[in-house]
Amino acid sequence: MGPDFQTPQLGIHKPETYQYADSGEKPSQTEGAWWHVFNNTQITQLANDVIKYNLDIRKAAARVLEVQSQLVGTRADRFPSLGFNAEAKKQKRPIIGIIPGDSFTVRSESHTLSFPASFELDLWGRLARAEEAARADLLQAEENHLTIVHSVVAEAVALYLQMESYERRIQITEDTIENFQRNLALVKSRYERGLSSILDLKQASRILSQAETALPPLRQELGITQQNMAVLMGTYPKTRPPRTQPEDYFKHLDPVPPGLTSELLLTRPDIKAAEAGLKSLNARVGVAKASRFPRITLTGSFGYTSADLNRLLNRESELWSLAAGVTQPLFDAGKLKAGQKAAEARYQQGLAEYAKIVLTAFSEVERALLTRQEQLERRDSVLNFLAQARAVQNIAEARYVRGLTDYLTVLDSQQTRFQAEQDLVTVDLVLLTNRVSLHRALATGWTDMNTASYTP
């Protein structure tokens, strides 16, 4: 009963390639674990540890075990059930006669040993559809488990990149403070010799105080990020001092061949999970439809019964029974029909949800590719701006020492230079985390992950 499942045709026009994919990139899947592109052993170890210790992943694995057990229970309904009954009974009861005062006591003893059995003939496929739905539920749970693994690993790598970014920004801020401290000492020396005004001295002191106020919030954000990482790792949220990051900590990453749009439907675990859920809903339409037809059940029992325990297993003590029963609802005020309509409506809801997940997946890929393209262009501009800012700073400082310009020009050039360095760190973080988002959206480069074990 019910329709056989077919992969739905959503009517969504998919171009052959992604809109923002580089024309020179060949469509292919990334080989190996995608985080290896960062060439960072700490990121590799982090990914392995988070798969092993993250609590959300453990919960998802336990959910798979639960659905596996539910499948076993659903499948068992298609097989005969066999039981065992044993009973021993002794009884004493008074018997009152017709004549007043005439009464006596009767004692009785009985022993029974039997094996009852029952089996439902699945003529309409109700139990078969229920098993089909349970198998689809298991597939959905497995794909959901893989989706969570992907999301958690991507989140962990993104947090690691954020920590590197905060550490680089802290280092830039500390260098800025040291630079302003040297400036203050220089201006103070020139002021004492009558070469600078009190205004220059006050401005140098002000800009130093302003730079120092930027350091605590950065250390706070770094600590919060480290605590979030610890929670992902299933450990106590501790913090550690910032590490020293080289100026060229941003490594140029090779472009990711995004592949064909049709491949996304075959690689994304959340899409496969949604399709499995749709298959389960489709099978449950068949369950609801078959429930409106008669159920035929075969029952039987074989055993022994005797008043004497010693004669229980004798041939004359045998008992057996066979029966066939048909159950057909005649009037239920439309309850079963309404159940079928509700199952069909749930399938339509699932179909709409499946289409939304597919469109969202395409959107995530296109967004990541667009972001990568625009941010690479932005990074080139920021690098050029930073080079110009450093050159202007060097000229301004040299002219100030020779008394050819005022201190405001020096301050402006220094602030512009250090802000450009902060902007470069920001755009680097956007590019790095976008690379993580792109791998997650494409579901590529997960072949090295050992996620087959569902031991929580």
N, C-alpha and C positions, 0 to 999 in steps of 0.2 A: 504494500500500500504506500501511496505517496510518491512524489517525483524522485527520480534518481538525480543525484547532485551533478551539476556541470559548472565549471568555472564561469562565473558571470561575465558577460560582456558589458562593460560599463559605458561604452559609447564615448570614451575620452580619447580625443585625438592626440597621439603621442608622436612628436617628431622623431626622426631617425636618430639624431644626436641631441645632446643638451645644448641649449641656446648659448650658454657662456663657456662651453668647452673650447679649449684651444684647438684650432684647426689642425695643428701639427701633431696632436696627441693621438696615438693609436688606441682604439677601444680595447681595453684588456683589463683583467682583474689584477689587483696587487697581490704578489706572492709573499707568503710568510706573514708574520704578525706585523701589523701596520706601524706599531710604535717603534719598530727598528729603524724607521726613516730618520728618527731624531738622533740616532747614533749616540745614545746615552744609556749606559749600563744601569744607572739608577732608575730611569723610567722603565726599563725592561724588568728589573726586579720588582718595582712597584706594581706593574701590571700583573705579574705572577702572584704576588702576595695578596693583592686585592681580590683576585679570583678565588683564592684559597680561604681568606678570612672574612670577607665582607658578609654582614648579617643579612642584607637584602637578598644576596645570592643564595645563602643558606636557606632562607625562607622559601624562595622560589623552587629550590631543589626539593624541599620537603613537600611543597605543593604538588610536584610531579609524582612523588611517591604516593600521595593521597589519591590522585586521579588514577594512578595505576591500580591501586586497590579497589577503587570504585568500578573500574573496568572489569576486574575479576568478578566482583559481585554481580554486575549486570550480565556478564556472559554466563554466569552460573544458572541464571533463570532459564536458559535454553536447554538445560540438562535435567534428567530425572533427579528427584530428591529421594533419599532413602533414610529412614529413621530406625531407631531401636527403642522399644518399650519393654520394660520388665516391671512386673507388679506382684507383690505378695501381700495377701490380705487375710486377716483373721477377724471374725466378727462374733459377737455374743449379743443376743437380743431376746427379750421376754415375749412370750406368746400368751395372750389372755384368752381363756376359753369362753364359751357361751354361758356356762354355769358359773355363778358368782363363786369366787375363791378358787376356781379351776384355772391354773396357769402353770406354765413350764418354760424352761430356757432352751433356746436353740443356739448351738455353736456351729459356725461354718468356717471353712478355710478354702482359699482359692489362690492359684498361682498362674500367672500369664506371662508369656514371652512372645513378642511379635515384632515384625519388621514392616512397618508401613512404608509405602512408596507412592509418589504422585508425579505426574508429568503433564505439561500443557502442550497440546498440539498447536504449533505456531503456523496455522493455515494462512493467516493474513500478513505474516511478517512483522507483527508488532514487536516481538522480542528481538528479531534480527535487526530491525531499525533502531531499537534501543541500544543494542551492542554497537551498531555503526555510529550512533551519536556519542557513545562513551569512548570509542576509539578516536573520534575527532576531538573530543575533549582532551584526551591524553596528548595528541599532537599539538593542540593549542597550548597546553601547559608547558610542553617541552620548548616550543618556540617562544613562549613568554619568558621562560627561564633564560633562554639565549638572548632575548631582547634586554633583559635586566643585566646580564653579564656585559653586553655591549655598552649599555648606558653607564654602568658603574665604572667600568675600565676607562671609558672616555672621560667621565667626570673626574676620576683620579688623575689622569694625565693632564687634564686642563687645570686642575688645582696645583699640580706640580709646576706647570708653566707659569701660573700666577705667582707662586712663591718665588720663582726665579725672577720674575718681573719686579716684584716688590723689593727683592734683595738688590737688584740693579738700581732701582729708584732710590733706595736708601743710600746706596753707595754714591750716586750722583749728588744727592742732597748733602751728604757728609763732605764730599769734595767741594760743593758750593759753599758750605759753612767755612771750611778751611780757607778757601779763596777769599771770602769776605773778611775773615780774621786777619789775613795778610794785608788786605786792603786797608783795614782799620789801623793796623800798625803803621803802614806806609803813610796814610793821611795824617795820623797823629804825629809822626816824625816830621812831616812837612809843615804841619800846623805849628809845632814847637819852634821851627826855624823861620816861621813867618811866610812860608810859601803857599799855604792853603788857608782858607777861611774857616771860621767856626761852623759855618753851614756845611762845608764838606765833611767835617768831622762828625757832625750830628747825622748827616745822611749815611755815612759809612756805618755808624753805630746802629741806625734804624734798619738798614737793609740786612745787617747781620742778625738782628733780633727776629726779623721777619723770616729769614731762612731757617732759623732754629725752631720756629713754631711748626714747620712742615714735617719735622722728623718724627715726633710722637705718633701722629695719625698713621704714618707709613708702618711703623713698628707694630702698631695695634692691628692694622689690616693683615700684616704678615702673620702675626700670632693667631688671628681668627682663622686664616686660611690653613695654617698648620693644624689647628684644632679640628677643623672640618675634615682634613685629610686623615687624621687619627681615627675619627669616627668611621670613615669609610673603610679603614683598615681593621675595624673591630677592636681598637685599643683605646686606652685612656687618653683623653685630649691634652697632650703636653705640647709645649712650645720649645724652640731652641733658638739660639742667636742666629742672625742672618749670616749667610756665607758670602764670600767675596766672589763676585761674578765678573769675568773679563768683559771688556767693552764690546768684543765681537762674540758675545755669548749666543747671539742669534745666528743660527746656521742656515744657510740657504738650502731650501728643500726642493727637491725635484718635483715637477708637477705630477699630479695624480691622473693617470688616464681614466676618465670617468666611465668609459664603457658606453653601451647602448642603453637607451631608455627601457627597452623590453627586459633587460637583464635585472633591473631593479625589482621587478615582481618576483623574481626567482631567488634573490639574495637577501632581501630584507626580512628578518625573522618576524617583525611585527606585522608585515603584510601576510606572511604565511600563517601566522597565528590567527589573523582576522579571517582568512579564507577557511581555516580549520573550524573556527567558530561558526562560520556560515554553513559549513557542511553539517555540523552538529544540529543547528537549528533546522536545516532542511530534513534531516533524518527524524527529528521530533515531530515534524508535520506528519510523517508516515505513522509514527507511534500514535498520535492523536486520532488519525483517520482509522487505523486498524482497531482502536479501542471501541469504535462504534459497531463493530461486528461481533458475532458470537464467539465466546471462548469455550473451547472443548478441553476438558481436563480428564485424564485417566488416573484413577486411584486404585490401589490394591494393598493387600496386607497378607502376610503369611506368618504363622507362629503356632504356639501351643498354649493350651489352657487346661488346667486340671485342679481338682480339689486335693490331690495328693502330690506332694513335691516329688516323690520317688517315681511317679508315673507321668511326670510332666512331658518328657521327651518321647513318650511312646506314640506309636502311629495313631492310636485311637484318640489321642489328645490334640491332634492337628486341627488348626483352624485357618481358613483363608477366605479372601473376598476379592472380587474384582468389580469395578464400577466405572462407568463413563458418565460425565455430566456436561451439560451445555448451559451456559449462562448468557442470556441476551436481555439487555435492558429494553423494556417495552415503552416506558414513559419516564423521562427525566427532565421534562420542561425545557428541553434544548440544551442541557448541560454539556453533553459530549460534543455536540455540534459547535457550541460556543468554544469549547476547548480546542477544537481543530482550527476554528477561525483565529483564535488567539495565537496558536502556534504559527499560522501563516503570517499573521501580522508581525510576530517577533522575527520571522525570517526577513520580511521587508525592512524592518529596522536594522537588522544585521547587514543587509545589502547596502543600505545607505551609509552605515558606519564603515563598511569595507571600502566603499568608493571614497569616502572622506580620508581614510588612512592612506589610500593610494595617492590621492592628490596632494596630501600633506607631505608624503615622502618625496614626490617630484619637486615640490616647493622647497624642501630642505636642501636638496641637491643643487637646484638652480640658485638658491640664495647663497649657498656656500661658494659656488663657482663665481657668482657675481662679486661677492665680498672679496674673494681672493684676487680677482682681476683689478678691482678698484683700489684695494689696499696695497698691492704691489706698485701701482702707479703712485699712490700717495707716499709710499716709503722712498721711492726715488726722489720725490720732491722734498721730503723732509731731510734726506741725506744732503741734497744740494743746499738747502737752507741752512743746515748745520755747518757745512763747510764755509759758507759765506759768513755766518754769525761768528765763527771762530776767527776768521780773518779780520772782520771788523773789530772784534774785541782786542786782538793783538795790536792793531793800528791805534785804537783809542787809548789803550794803556801806554803805548810808547809815546804818543803825543802828550798825554797827561804828565808823564814824567818830565818831559821837556818844557812843560808849561804852555803847550800850544792849544789845549782844549780844557773845558771845565770837567768837574768830576761827574756831573749828571750824565754826560755822554758816555763816560766809562761805565757807570752803573747800568745805563740802558743797554749797552753792548753785552755786559756780563749777564744780566738777567735774560736777555734774548738768547744768548748762547746756551745757558743752563736749561731754559724752557724748551729749547729745540732738542736737547738731549733727552728730556723727559718725554717729549712728543715721540721721539724715535723709539723709546722703550714701549710706549703705548701702542704704536702701530706694529711693532714686532710681536707684542702679545696678541693683538688681533689676528695677525697672520698665523701665528702658531696655533692658537686655539681654534681658528677657522679650519686649519688642517685637520685637527681632531674631529671637528663637526663634519667635515667632508667625508672622512673615512666612516664615521658613524652613519651618515646619511646614505652612503653608497653600500654599506655593509660589506666592504672589501677588506682584505687583509686580516681575516680572523682565523685563518686555517691552522695556526699554531696553538690555538687555545684549547686546553683540555677541559671541556665542559660536559663531557658525556656522563660523568659520575653524578648521581643524584643522592649521594649519602649526605644528609644534613649534619 
